C-alpha cells in the first residue's frame, strides 16, 4: 500500500449522496490512490462508507471530524472510527470564537488536550489541522506556537498543511521538523501565482503538488525524517476538474519518489 491518500474535501461536491460517493471512490482508486481521508461527505451511513471503501480497495486512514461532535458524543466518533479502521482523528481548525485573542487560543488548547486524552484512551490519535490565521502573532508567539506549546504531546498531534503554512508566512519544512513525533498525517498542496487580475495584480492560488512554487523536495524529505505515516493530498480550490487535480498530484508525488 502506498502512503499517499486523497483528502475527500477536494471532491466534496461529488460525495454528498451514497451513489455519488461510490462513483467517486471508484474514480479515486482508478487514479491509483489506495487510501482516503474522509471529510465533508454527505449523510451516508457509516456502514455504507466502510463497504464502499472496502469494495474499492481503499483504506480510510483518517478523518476530519467536528469539534462539536467530539465534545458532544466522543463515544460515537470512536465507534465510527473503529468501524472504519481509522486510528487518526483530526479537526479542520478551531471554532471561530477562539481565534481572536491569545486567551482564546489558550482556552482552545485546553479543549484540545481534553479531546486528545479521550481519544488516546481509546487507542486513537487527535490532530489539529492548521490554516494561516494561526500565524497571527500574540507578542512573541504565533497562535500555532501557542497551540503547540500549550498542548500535551501525548494527546495532541498536528496535521500540518503545507500551503497554509506558506500562506501564513511560515516555512513548511521548519514546521514539519518541529512536529517530530507529533504528526502522523501531513496535508500536501502547492502554491502558485496566476496571471494578473483586472487590477494588474498577480493572483495567488492553490495548485497541484509539484505544479507550483513550493519546496516539495525539502517538504517530503522533512516528512520522511520525522516519520510521517500518511501523505494526504488536499486542494480546497482547483483550477480544473478536482479528480484531474488529484491525479496530477498523485503522479507527481510518485515521480518525486513517494511510494
N, C-alpha and C positions, 0 to 999 in steps of 0.2 A: 504493500500500500504506500502511495506517495504521501508526503506530509502536507500537500497543498489542498486547501479546502476552499470552496466557494461560499462566500458570505451571502446568504439569500436576500439580504436587504437590497443588494444590487438589482435583483429581479422581482422586487416586491409587487409590482403591478401584475405579475404573472403567477402569483402564488396565493390568490385570495379565495379560490374555490378548490375543492378536492380534485376535480378533473384537471384544472389548470396546474395545480401543484404536481400532479402525477406526470403531466406532459412536460413540465419544466424540469423535473428531476431526470426524466429520460434525456432531455437535451443536455443537462449538466454532465451526466455520465458519458454521453457521446463525445463531449469535448475532451474528456479524459480525467475529469475530477473523480476522486473516489471518496471524498468526504465533503460535508456541508456544515455550515453554521446556520442554525435555524433562527430567523429573525423576521419580524413583521409579516408573518404569514396570516392567512385568514382564519376564520373559525372552523378549523378542521380537527376532527377527533385525534387525540394523541395516538390512539391505536392505528388510525389510518396513516398518520405521518410516519410511524415506525414501519408499517407494512410497505408503504410506497418506497421509502428509503431502502429497505431490505430488498425489495423486488428489483431495484436498480443498482444494487451493489454499492450503496452509499452509506458510509459511516456518518452518524451525527456526532461530530467531535465536540461541539459546544453550542451555546445559545446566547442570545441577548434576552434577558428577562427583565421585567419591570421592578423597580424599587417597591412600588405599591404592593405588587403581588407577593414579593419576597417578605415584606413586613406583615402583610395580612394573613398569608397562608403558606408559610415556608414548607410545610409538610406536602402540600400539593405540588410545589415546584420540585421537591426532592423525588416524589413519586414519579412525576413526569420524566425527570432526567434518568431515573433508574430504568424506566420502561424503554427509553431511547438509547440507553447505554452511553449517555453523555456525562462525563465526570466534571466537566468545566462549565461553570455558570458565570456569565458576565452581565453587566448592565451597560447600556449605551451612553450613560452620562448621569450626572447628578440632577435632581429636580431643580427647576428654576429658582425656587425660593432660597436655595443655599448659595447661589452663585455670586451675590453682590458684595460680600464682605468677608474679611478674614474669619470673623466669628462663624459665618455660615459654612465656610469650608471646614472649620474645625468641628462644628456640630455634625456635618455630614460624615467626617472621618469617624466619629463615634458610632454613627449608624452603620457605616461600612464594617467596622470592627464587629459589631453585633451580628450582622448578617453573615459575615465571613466565618465567625465562630460556629454559628448554627450549621452552615454547610460543611465546614471542616469536620464537625462531629459526625456528619452523615457520609464522610469519605469523599467529599467533593471540594472543588476549589471555587473561590469567588474572586472575580476580576473586575477592575474598573477600566472602562474604555474612555480615552480622552478625546476631546476636540481641541480647539485653540483657545477657548475662553479661559481654560485653566492656566494659561500663561500670563494672565493679568498678575501684576506684582502687588504684594501687600508688604511694604517695607523691603526687607532683604530677600524675601522668598516669593516665588510664584505660587499660584493656587495648587498646581500639580505637585510642587515640592512640599506644600503643607499636607496634602493627602498622603504623599509618600512617607513623610516623617511622622505623621500622627496616627498612622495605622500599623497594626501588628503584622509583621511579615508572615507569621504563621497563618493568618486568617485572610489577609487582603493581598491579592495579586493584581497585576496590571496587564491590560491588553493594549499595548502601545499602538497607536495609529500613526504610521509614518507621515502621511500627508498632513494631518492636523498638527503634528509636532512642528513640521517645517512651516506651516501656515502661521503658527504662533510665534515663530522666530527662534525656535529651538533647533537643536541638532539631533536628528533621529538616532544616529549612531551613539551619541553620548547617552541619550535616554535609554536606549536598549541596553547598553552596557550597565547602566545604573540599576537595571531591573534584574540582574543576575539572581537566579533562584526565586524570582517573583513574577515570571512571565511565561506561562505555558502556551499562550496563543499570541501571535502578532497580527496586526492588520496591515496589509500592504496595498497602497495605492500611490500613484505617482502624481507629480505636479508639472504642468506645462503652461506656456503662455500662448494665447490665441491672438490672431491679428487684431489690430486696433479697432475699438468700437467707434460709433459716430462722433464721439468727442475726441478721438485721436489717442485714446488711452489703451494700451495693451490690456488684455483680459486674462486674469489668472484662472486656471481651470484644472479640474481633476483629469488624470489621464491613466490609461492602462499601464501596468507595471512595465518599465523599460521603454515607454514611449514618451516620457517626459524628461525632466532635467535633474532629478534627484539621484543621489549617490547610492544606487542599489547594489553595486558591488560591495561597498562598505556596509550597507544595511544588512545584507544577507550574511556577510562574514561575521558581523557582530551577533546576529541571531544564532548562528551556529556556535559561536564561542560561549554563549550563555545557556545553550541547550534548549532553545525554543522547540516545543513539540509540534505545533501546528502553525502553518503559514496561511492565513485566511485572506483571500483576495476580496476586497470590497471597493466598489466605486459608487458613491452616492449618486453622482450625476454623470451620465455617459453622453458622449457626443455622437454615438451610433447605437445600434441595437445592443442592449445590455448583454445578451448572450454572446454576441461577437466580441464585446469588450472583455468578457470573462475568458473567452477563447484566446484572445491576443495575450492577455496577462499570463494565462497558463502556459502557452507556448514559449513566451519569453522567459518565464521562470525556469522552465525545463532547459532552455538553451543556456541559462546562467548557471546551470549545474545543480539546481534544486531537484531532488528526487523524492 
